Amino acid sequence: QVQLVESGGGLVQAGASLRLFCVAFRRTFSSYAMGWFRQAPGKEREFVAAISWSGGSTYYADSVKGRFTISRDNAKNTVYLQMNSLKPEDTAVYYCAAGALGWTAQTMGVMAAYAYWGQGTQVTVSS
């Protein structure tokens, strides 16, 4: 079992930056690929970014590429999502997730590739 706790969300104006944090309460955190998803009101949860267990590979949705950066610090059991140049359409609840045993670079954008989820943190971007 992996417990994930997100933080760092808030209300900001368009163009601002936020940094999300996800702390994992699990000693084997470094063995998990990690991902960030988001869900806007009335919409399905969608993939945002993912990072391999070592941090050597990162992946992004086209909608956030060039603006968001995912990173991790395995010594701190933490994965980060740096969000720059925020837009009103980035408004959503952001969730971090730990990859399941079968996680691959080909499946990293699919919810089923993740075994554990946090409770989410709200990000609201005003225009």
Secondary structure by P-SEA (a helix, b strand, c coil): cbbbbbcbbbbbcccbbbbbbbbbcccccccbbbbbbbbcccccccccccccccccbbbbcccccccbbbbbcccccbbbbbbcccccccccbbbbbbbccccccccccccccccccccbbbbbbcc
